[in-house]
Amino acid sequence: MKADIHPNYKAVVFQDLSSDFAFLTRSTLSSKETVKWEDGNEYPLIKIDISSASHPFYTGKQKVMDTGGRVDRFRKRYAK
């Protein structure tokens, strides 16, 4: 294997803007903003729009589409 081709992973905090949920993980992303984490250390802060705390699939607030009603309306409209 070639040396020095792998990215440099460092600890980063991702913060969900819609639910104020944050988690610490390793990433290759970096940011000029920092945040003080629960352990007392400062880490780069990456702001994200959606995470498992706000995504409808994970929260159980998923909207179900009425596809059967659409098909019936289409058939009624164009039936001859």
RODO-2510 file (C-alpha; in nm, 4 decimals, decimal comma):
residues 80
     n   res          X          Y          Z
     1     m     0,0000     0,0000     0,0000
     2     k     0,1115     0,3543    -0,0691
     3     a     0,2097     0,5672     0,2258
     4     d     0,0417     0,9021     0,3075
     5     i    -0,2588     0,8650     0,0747
     6     h    -0,5272     0,8262     0,3402
     7     p    -0,7201     1,1308     0,4676
     8     n    -0,6559     1,2749     0,8110
     9     y    -0,9490     1,2018     1,0440
    10     k    -1,0033     1,4257     1,3466
    11     a    -1,2728     1,4682     1,6102
    12     v    -1,5576     1,6956     1,4950
    13     v    -1,8966     1,7908     1,6428
    14     f    -2,1984     1,7781     1,4088
    15     q    -2,4950     1,9894     1,5221
    16     d    -2,8468     1,9532     1,3817
    17     l    -2,9894     2,3045     1,3446
    18     s    -3,3555     2,1990     1,3482
    19     s    -3,3511     1,9904     1,6669
    20     d    -3,0470     2,1185     1,8620
    21     f    -2,9022     1,7641     1,8604
    22     a    -2,5238     1,7303     1,8491
    23     f    -2,2849     1,4373     1,8335
    24     l    -1,9094     1,3935     1,8388
    25     t    -1,7475     1,1765     1,5728
    26     r    -1,4399     1,1590     1,3530
    27     s    -1,4448     1,3211     1,0108
    28     t    -1,2247     1,4685     0,7407
    29     l    -1,4345     1,7889     0,7388
    30     s    -1,3091     2,0974     0,9144
    31     s    -1,4582     2,4274     1,0217
    32     k    -1,3468     2,7631     1,1573
    33     e    -1,6245     2,7524     1,4190
    34     t    -1,5559     2,5642     1,7396
    35     v    -1,7690     2,4429     2,0263
    36     k    -1,6843     2,3302     2,3783
    37     w    -1,7981     1,9684     2,4172
    38     e    -1,9134     1,7841     2,7317
    39     d    -1,5612     1,6582     2,8019
    40     g    -1,4297     2,0167     2,8255
    41     n    -1,2335     2,0122     2,4981
    42     e    -1,2998     2,2377     2,1990
    43     y    -1,3799     2,0744     1,8663
    44     p    -1,4610     2,2090     1,5182
    45     l    -1,8372     2,2554     1,4685
    46     i    -2,0134     2,1404     1,1499
    47     k    -2,3771     2,2551     1,1214
    48     i    -2,6175     2,0225     0,9376
    49     d    -2,9803     2,0640     0,8350
    50     i    -3,1058     1,7142     0,9135
    51     s    -2,9940     1,4213     1,1259
    52     s    -3,1460     1,1127     1,2841
    53     a    -3,3021     1,3378     1,5507
    54     s    -3,5032     1,5389     1,2972
    55     h    -3,5490     1,3085     0,9953
    56     p    -3,9124     1,1906     0,9591
    57     f    -3,8097     0,8280     0,9045
    58     y    -3,6282     0,8065     1,2391
    59     t    -3,8705     1,0200     1,4414
    60     g    -4,1794     0,8237     1,3315
    61     k    -4,3527     1,1340     1,1967
    62     q    -4,3409     1,0138     0,8391
    63     k    -4,6133     1,1318     0,6038
    64     v    -4,7911     0,8548     0,4101
    65     m    -4,9005     0,9438     0,0590
    66     d    -5,2479     0,8399    -0,0608
    67     t    -5,1349     0,6654    -0,3785
    68     g    -5,4455     0,4463    -0,4050
    69     g    -5,6723     0,7505    -0,4173
    70     r    -5,4637     0,9110    -0,6907
    71     v    -5,4849     0,6025    -0,9100
    72     d    -5,8628     0,5815    -0,8650
    73     r    -5,9068     0,9490    -0,9532
    74     f    -5,6919     0,9034    -1,2644
    75     r    -5,8951     0,6016    -1,3785
    76     k    -6,2258     0,7845    -1,3209
    77     r    -6,1070     1,0909    -1,5096
    78     y    -5,9831     0,9035    -1,8167
    79     a    -6,2200     0,6026    -1,8225
    80     k    -6,4360     0,5741    -2,1331
***
